[in-house]
């Protein structure tokens, strides 16, 4: 994005709560340099909007449950893969540091907490116009308390590899390491190593914590 553009910044809003979208639009429309080009209330609507609407920024809720797409990480991953140059600003109420690091690891332009949205959204957009990522203060505090005290480390946090994400989702479906190995035609040792690597990147130290993480993510 360019801070010296003459045309308004075209924004797509995505959230499954209409009242929240109304409030978000009201905040954005206070700035004449911003224009809400389209709104979506589900992952399916969001895909249609992005396919049919020219936009410069996506502001999306992390979790928008639907029959086809209930995984927030998968939704962001899909958007980043199909629209790799589109900046994505994620708005969430999550407090799980591992999950927040995974969101950042997908290459989003920023993460905002819903509680501080009104005060921090203008700051976030100003940063994004200068092609600089933005992490909300509340998110920084959560990551700092978990040991991530350096902003550059937060932004460069290793993302889960496609295979690690695949294994994590299969674990969420209730499959054991042996069952995943059989399904994917890989050795048990390979699956175990990828599971351990995924847990390390998520800041999770044991199976119980992994189960809680999967619950918070809405995967089981």
C-alpha positions in Angstrom: 0.0 0.0 0.0 1.0 3.5 -0.6 0.5 6.3 1.9 0.4 8.9 -0.8 -2.4 7.3 -2.9 -5.1 9.7 -4.2 -7.9 7.2 -4.3 -9.6 6.0 -1.1 -8.2 2.8 0.4 -10.7 0.0 -0.6 -11.5 -2.3 2.3 -13.4 -5.6 2.5 -14.8 -6.4 6.0 -15.5 -10.0 7.1 -17.2 -10.9 10.3 -20.2 -13.1 11.1 -21.7 -10.6 13.5 -23.6 -7.8 11.7 -23.5 -5.4 14.6 -19.8 -5.7 14.8 -19.5 -5.0 11.1 -21.7 -1.9 11.5 -19.5 -0.6 14.3 -16.3 -1.3 12.3 -17.7 0.4 9.2 -18.6 3.5 11.4 -15.0 3.7 12.6 -13.5 3.3 9.1 -15.8 5.9 7.5 -14.6 8.6 9.8 -11.6 8.7 7.6 -12.4 10.1 4.1 -9.4 8.2 2.8 -11.0 4.9 3.5 -13.9 3.2 1.7 -15.6 -0.1 2.6 -15.9 -1.8 -0.8 -17.7 -5.0 0.4 -18.8 -7.0 3.5 -18.9 -10.7 4.1 -20.5 -12.7 6.9 -18.9 -16.1 6.2 -15.8 -17.6 4.6 -17.9 -18.4 1.5 -19.1 -14.8 1.2 -15.6 -13.6 1.7 -14.3 -15.8 -1.2 -17.0 -14.4 -3.5 -16.2 -10.8 -2.4 -12.5 -11.2 -3.0 -13.2 -12.8 -6.4 -15.5 -10.0 -7.5 -14.3 -6.9 -5.7 -11.2 -4.9 -6.2 -9.7 -4.1 -2.7 -6.5 -2.9 -1.1 -7.0 -4.4 2.4 -9.0 -7.2 4.1 -10.1 -6.8 7.7 -11.4 -10.1 8.9 -12.5 -11.8 12.1 -10.4 -14.9 12.9 -13.3 -17.3 13.5 -16.3 -17.3 11.2 -17.8 -20.8 11.5 -19.4 -22.4 8.6 -20.1 -25.9 7.2 -17.2 -25.7 4.8 -14.6 -23.6 6.8 -14.5 -23.7 10.6 -10.8 -23.3 11.0 -9.5 -19.8 11.3 -5.9 -20.6 10.4 -7.1 -22.5 7.3 -9.2 -19.5 6.2 -6.2 -17.1 6.5 -4.0 -19.6 4.8 -6.5 -19.9 1.9 -6.6 -16.1 1.5 -2.9 -15.7 1.7 -2.4 -18.4 -1.0 -5.0 -17.1 -3.5 -4.4 -13.4 -2.9 -0.8 -13.3 -1.8 -0.4 -9.5 -2.3 -3.5 -8.5 -0.4 -2.7 -7.2 3.2 -4.8 -9.0 5.8 -5.6 -7.5 9.1 -6.9 -10.1 11.6 -9.3 -9.0 14.4 -9.8 -11.5 17.2 -10.5 -12.0 20.9 -8.0 -14.9 21.2 -5.7 -14.9 24.1 -3.7 -18.1 23.3 -0.1 -17.1 22.5 0.6 -20.1 20.4 -2.3 -19.5 18.2 -1.5 -15.8 17.9 2.0 -16.7 16.8 0.6 -19.1 14.2 -1.6 -16.3 12.8 1.5 -14.0 12.6 3.4 -16.8 11.0 1.0 -17.0 8.1 2.3 -13.6 6.9 -0.7 -11.4 7.9 -0.2 -7.6 7.9 -1.4 -7.3 11.5 -3.4 -8.6 14.4 -5.9 -6.5 16.5 -7.8 -7.3 19.6 -11.5 -6.6 19.4 -11.5 -4.8 22.8 -9.0 -2.2 21.6 -10.3 -1.9 18.0 -11.7 1.6 18.1 -8.5 3.1 19.4 -6.0 1.0 17.5 -7.6 0.5 14.1 -6.6 3.9 12.7 -3.0 3.3 14.0 -2.9 -0.1 12.3 -4.1 1.3 9.0 -1.6 4.1 9.1 1.2 1.5 9.7 -0.1 -0.7 6.8 -0.1 2.2 4.4 3.6 2.5 5.1 3.9 -1.3 4.4 4.7 -1.9 8.1 3.0 -4.7 10.1 1.0 -3.8 13.2 0.5 -5.8 16.4 -2.0 -4.6 18.9 -0.6 -3.7 22.3 -2.9 -6.3 23.9 -1.5 -9.0 21.6 2.0 -7.9 22.3 1.3 -8.2 26.1 0.0 -11.8 25.7 3.1 -12.8 23.6 5.4 -11.0 26.0 4.0 -12.9 29.0 4.6 -16.1 27.2 8.2 -15.2 26.6 8.0 -13.4 23.2 9.3 -10.0 24.2 10.8 -8.9 21.0 8.6 -7.5 18.2 10.9 -8.7 15.4 10.9 -12.2 16.9 7.1 -12.1 16.9 6.9 -11.2 13.3 9.4 -13.8 12.2 8.0 -16.6 14.3 8.2 -19.9 12.4 4.8 -20.9 10.9 3.6 -24.4 10.8 4.6 -26.2 7.6 1.8 -27.6 5.5 2.5 -31.1 6.8 2.6 -30.0 10.4 -0.8 -28.2 9.9 -2.1 -31.4 8.3 -1.0 -33.5 11.2 -2.4 -31.1 13.8 -5.8 -31.2 12.1 -5.8 -35.0 12.0 -5.0 -35.1 15.7 -7.9 -32.8 16.2 -10.1 -35.3 14.4 -9.2 -37.8 17.1 -6.6 -39.9 15.1 -3.6 -41.3 16.9 0.0 -41.0 15.6 -0.2 -44.6 14.3 -3.5 -43.9 12.5 -2.1 -40.7 10.9 1.0 -42.6 9.8 -1.2 -45.2 8.1 -3.5 -42.7 6.5 -0.6 -40.5 5.1 1.6 -43.5 4.3 4.5 -42.1 6.4 6.4 -43.7 9.2 5.3 -43.4 12.8 8.7 -41.7 13.6 8.1 -39.1 10.9 4.6 -38.3 12.2 5.9 -38.1 15.8 8.7 -35.7 14.8 6.4 -33.5 12.9 3.9 -33.4 15.8 6.7 -32.4 18.2 7.9 -29.7 15.8 4.4 -28.3 15.5 3.9 -28.2 19.3 7.3 -26.5 19.7 6.3 -23.8 17.2 2.9 -23.3 18.9 4.6 -23.0 22.3 2.8 -26.2 23.5 4.7 -28.6 25.8 2.4 -31.6 26.2 -0.6 -33.5 24.7 -3.0 -32.0 27.2 -2.0 -28.5 26.3 -2.3 -29.4 22.6 -5.8 -30.6 23.2 -6.7 -27.3 24.9 -5.2 -25.4 22.0 -7.3 -27.5 19.5 -10.4 -26.7 21.5 -9.7 -23.0 21.5 -9.1 -23.1 17.8 -12.4 -24.8 17.3 -10.9 -27.9 15.7 -12.4 -30.5 18.1 
